[in-house]
Amino acid sequence: MSKHKTENIFGIHSVESVLRNNPEQVLQLWVQAGRKDKRIQTILGLATSKGISVETCSRDVLQRKSGDHKHQGVVARVRPGSQPTTSLDDVLSKEEVFLLLLDDVQDPHNLGACLRSADAAGVDAVIVSKNRTPGLTAVVRNVASGAAETTPFIQVSNLAQAIRKLKDNNIWVVGADGDADTSVFDSTSSKRLAIVMGSEGRGMRKLTRDSCDELVTIPMSGKVESLNVSVATGICLFEYRRKQMTE
């Protein structure tokens, strides 16, 4: 990727978040003509305070700039890299660590939703394989509703190797697996913990599954066989966060 390459992000939450957290990455802001609601005014105020160029345009122009996605009246052109730059070593140096690892989650909507849940649950970083998971695309950012700019997103070459490094640094690694015998509600937690979620349908790859310290399942009472990965991620993250807060 060229350092000069830019991308357009869209949506109220994602644009406002990058303006608040990484304004130096924003090159241009486009706002739908005639929009004067409070959220748009907040975005305009942030842009003005940071000296960012603002241009009004029609809804159709914004639609083209957002690639026909739902833009909510605002699009921003940003430099790549407008998210926290945190290394795995930085995270591991903390006394208490809470991580989310995503194995082969390729749908950008699911990835964005997982980032949003990770931010809400206070996860220190989301770790993915750079070859098996999309980066922080405009769609991911939009679905994440600002979490892409606040949650460290670490891409590694080999997820199994990353898990071994976590274990070498006293991180307890729990994998969510539909065939596991232990319920997520009966498992124990740790102050240094990593949760691993696999893709829909296939779940975790075998090498990833075998690398985990413990496998847990979410009990299902209805007739459906599985949950959407982003929903399952939210359940697991908040259950382990609850355990950490009560232990």
C-alpha positions as CSV (number, residue, x, y, z in Angstrom):
1,M,0.0,0.0,0.0
2,S,1.4,3.4,-0.9
3,K,1.8,5.8,1.9
4,H,-0.1,8.3,-0.4
5,K,-3.2,6.2,-0.8
6,T,-6.3,7.5,0.8
7,E,-9.8,6.0,1.5
8,N,-13.2,7.4,2.1
9,I,-15.0,6.5,5.4
10,F,-18.7,7.2,6.0
11,G,-21.4,7.2,8.7
12,I,-21.9,9.5,11.7
13,H,-20.2,7.3,14.3
14,S,-17.1,6.4,12.3
15,V,-16.5,9.9,11.0
16,E,-17.0,11.5,14.4
17,S,-14.7,9.0,16.0
18,V,-11.8,9.6,13.6
19,L,-12.3,13.4,14.0
20,R,-12.0,13.0,17.8
21,N,-9.3,10.4,18.0
22,N,-7.2,10.8,14.9
23,P,-8.0,14.2,13.3
24,E,-4.5,14.4,11.7
25,Q,-5.6,11.5,9.4
26,V,-8.6,13.4,8.0
27,L,-7.9,15.2,4.7
28,Q,-11.4,16.3,3.6
29,L,-14.9,16.2,4.9
30,W,-18.1,16.2,2.8
31,V,-21.5,16.9,4.4
32,Q,-24.9,16.6,2.8
33,A,-26.3,20.0,1.9
34,G,-29.2,21.2,4.1
35,R,-28.3,18.9,7.1
36,K,-28.4,20.9,10.3
37,D,-29.1,18.3,12.9
38,K,-27.2,18.1,16.1
39,R,-24.9,15.2,15.1
40,I,-23.9,16.9,11.9
41,Q,-23.3,20.1,13.8
42,T,-21.0,18.3,16.2
43,I,-19.0,16.9,13.3
44,L,-18.7,20.3,11.6
45,G,-17.6,21.8,14.9
46,L,-14.9,19.2,15.3
47,A,-13.7,19.7,11.7
48,T,-13.6,23.5,12.1
49,S,-11.6,23.2,15.4
50,K,-9.0,21.0,13.7
51,G,-8.7,23.1,10.5
52,I,-10.2,20.4,8.3
53,S,-11.7,21.4,4.9
54,V,-15.5,20.9,4.7
55,E,-17.5,20.8,1.6
56,T,-21.3,20.5,1.2
57,C,-22.7,18.4,-1.6
58,S,-25.8,16.5,-2.7
59,R,-26.9,13.2,-1.3
60,D,-26.2,11.6,-4.7
61,V,-22.6,12.8,-4.6
62,L,-22.1,11.4,-1.1
63,Q,-23.7,8.1,-2.3
64,R,-21.0,7.8,-5.0
65,K,-18.2,8.7,-2.5
66,S,-19.4,6.1,-0.1
67,G,-19.6,3.4,-2.7
68,D,-23.4,3.3,-2.5
69,H,-23.3,2.4,1.2
70,K,-25.4,4.1,3.9
71,H,-23.4,7.3,4.6
72,Q,-25.8,9.1,7.0
73,G,-25.0,12.4,5.3
74,V,-21.3,12.5,5.9
75,V,-18.1,11.2,4.2
76,A,-14.5,11.8,5.1
77,R,-11.3,11.2,3.1
78,V,-8.6,9.9,5.4
79,R,-5.0,8.6,5.2
80,P,-4.6,4.9,5.9
81,G,-3.7,4.0,9.5
82,S,-6.2,6.1,11.3
83,Q,-6.5,3.7,14.2
84,P,-4.4,3.1,17.4
85,T,-0.9,1.8,16.7
86,T,-0.3,-0.8,19.4
87,S,2.1,-3.7,19.2
88,L,1.5,-7.1,20.7
89,D,4.5,-6.5,23.0
90,D,2.9,-3.3,24.2
91,V,-0.2,-5.2,25.2
92,L,1.6,-8.1,26.8
93,S,3.6,-5.7,29.1
94,K,0.4,-4.8,31.0
95,E,-0.4,-6.5,34.3
96,E,-4.0,-7.3,33.3
97,V,-4.7,-8.2,29.7
98,F,-8.0,-8.9,27.9
99,L,-7.7,-9.9,24.2
100,L,-10.0,-10.9,21.3
101,L,-8.6,-13.1,18.6
102,L,-10.6,-13.7,15.4
103,D,-9.7,-16.7,13.3
104,D,-10.8,-16.5,9.6
105,V,-13.6,-14.0,10.2
106,Q,-13.8,-12.6,6.7
107,D,-17.2,-10.8,6.5
108,P,-16.6,-7.1,7.0
109,H,-19.9,-6.6,8.8
110,N,-19.1,-9.3,11.3
111,L,-15.6,-7.9,11.8
112,G,-17.0,-4.4,12.4
113,A,-19.6,-5.7,14.9
114,C,-16.9,-7.7,16.7
115,L,-14.8,-4.5,17.0
116,R,-17.8,-2.7,18.4
117,S,-18.4,-5.4,21.1
118,A,-14.6,-5.5,21.9
119,D,-14.6,-1.7,22.5
120,A,-17.7,-1.9,24.7
121,A,-16.2,-4.8,26.7
122,G,-12.9,-3.0,27.3
123,V,-10.8,-5.3,25.2
124,D,-7.1,-4.3,25.0
125,A,-6.7,-5.3,21.4
126,V,-8.2,-7.4,18.6
127,I,-5.8,-9.7,16.9
128,V,-6.4,-11.2,13.5
129,S,-4.4,-13.0,10.7
130,K,-3.5,-10.4,8.1
131,N,-4.1,-13.0,5.3
132,R,-7.4,-14.4,6.6
133,T,-9.3,-11.3,7.8
134,P,-10.0,-8.0,6.0
135,G,-8.3,-4.9,7.2
136,L,-10.1,-1.8,8.5
137,T,-12.1,-1.1,5.4
138,A,-14.7,1.6,5.1
139,V,-17.5,-0.9,5.7
140,V,-15.8,-2.4,8.7
141,R,-15.3,1.1,10.2
142,N,-18.9,2.0,9.5
143,V,-20.3,-1.1,11.2
144,A,-17.9,-0.7,14.1
145,S,-19.5,2.7,14.8
146,G,-16.2,4.4,15.9
147,A,-14.6,1.3,17.6
148,A,-12.1,1.0,14.7
149,E,-10.5,4.3,15.9
150,T,-10.4,3.4,19.6
151,T,-9.6,-0.4,19.7
152,P,-6.1,-1.5,18.8
153,F,-6.2,-3.8,15.8
154,I,-3.2,-6.0,15.5
155,Q,-2.6,-8.0,12.3
156,V,-0.2,-11.0,12.6
157,S,1.3,-13.3,10.0
158,N,0.4,-16.5,11.8
159,L,-2.4,-16.7,14.4
160,A,-1.2,-20.0,15.9
161,Q,2.3,-18.5,16.5
162,A,0.7,-15.5,18.1
163,I,-1.3,-17.7,20.4
164,R,1.9,-19.5,21.5
165,K,3.5,-16.1,22.3
166,L,0.4,-15.3,24.4
167,K,0.8,-18.5,26.3
168,D,4.5,-17.9,26.8
169,N,3.5,-14.6,28.4
170,N,1.1,-16.2,30.9
171,I,-2.1,-15.5,28.9
172,W,-4.9,-18.1,29.3
173,V,-6.3,-18.7,25.9
174,V,-10.0,-19.8,25.6
175,G,-11.5,-20.8,22.3
176,A,-15.2,-20.8,21.5
177,D,-16.2,-24.1,20.0
178,G,-19.7,-25.5,19.5
179,D,-18.6,-29.1,20.2
180,A,-16.8,-28.2,23.5
181,D,-18.0,-29.9,26.7
182,T,-17.6,-26.9,29.0
183,S,-20.2,-24.1,29.0
184,V,-18.9,-20.5,28.8
185,F,-20.9,-19.8,31.9
186,D,-19.2,-22.6,33.9
187,S,-15.6,-21.8,32.9
188,T,-13.2,-19.8,35.0
189,S,-11.6,-16.5,34.0
190,S,-8.2,-14.9,34.4
191,K,-6.8,-11.4,34.7
192,R,-4.6,-12.3,31.7
193,L,-7.1,-13.7,29.1
194,A,-7.5,-14.1,25.4
195,I,-10.8,-15.2,23.7
196,V,-10.6,-16.9,20.3
197,M,-13.6,-16.8,18.0
198,G,-13.8,-18.7,14.7
199,S,-15.6,-18.0,11.5
200,E,-19.3,-18.8,10.9
201,G,-19.9,-22.4,9.8
202,R,-16.4,-23.7,10.1
203,G,-15.5,-22.2,13.4
204,M,-11.8,-22.2,14.4
205,R,-9.3,-23.9,12.2
206,K,-7.8,-27.1,13.7
207,L,-4.4,-25.6,14.4
208,T,-6.0,-22.7,16.2
209,R,-8.3,-24.9,18.2
210,D,-5.5,-27.2,19.2
211,S,-3.5,-24.2,20.4
212,C,-6.1,-23.1,22.9
213,D,-5.8,-23.9,26.7
214,E,-9.5,-24.4,27.0
215,L,-12.5,-24.8,24.8
216,V,-16.0,-23.5,25.7
217,T,-19.4,-23.5,24.2
218,I,-22.5,-21.3,24.4
219,P,-25.5,-23.4,25.5
220,M,-28.2,-23.3,22.9
221,S,-31.8,-23.8,24.0
222,G,-33.6,-23.2,20.7
223,K,-33.6,-25.0,17.4
224,V,-30.9,-23.0,15.6
225,E,-27.5,-24.7,15.5
226,S,-25.3,-21.6,15.9
227,L,-25.2,-17.9,16.5
228,N,-23.8,-15.2,14.3
229,V,-20.1,-14.8,15.2
230,S,-20.5,-11.2,16.3
231,V,-23.4,-12.2,18.6
232,A,-21.4,-15.1,20.0
233,T,-18.4,-12.8,20.5
234,G,-20.4,-10.3,22.5
235,I,-21.8,-13.0,24.7
236,C,-18.3,-14.4,25.4
237,L,-16.6,-11.1,26.0
238,F,-19.2,-9.8,28.4
239,E,-19.4,-13.1,30.3
240,Y,-15.7,-13.2,30.9
241,R,-15.6,-9.5,31.7
242,R,-18.3,-10.2,34.3
243,K,-16.2,-13.0,35.7
244,Q,-13.2,-10.7,36.0
245,M,-15.2,-8.0,37.8
246,T,-16.6,-10.5,40.4
247,E,-13.5,-12.5,41.1
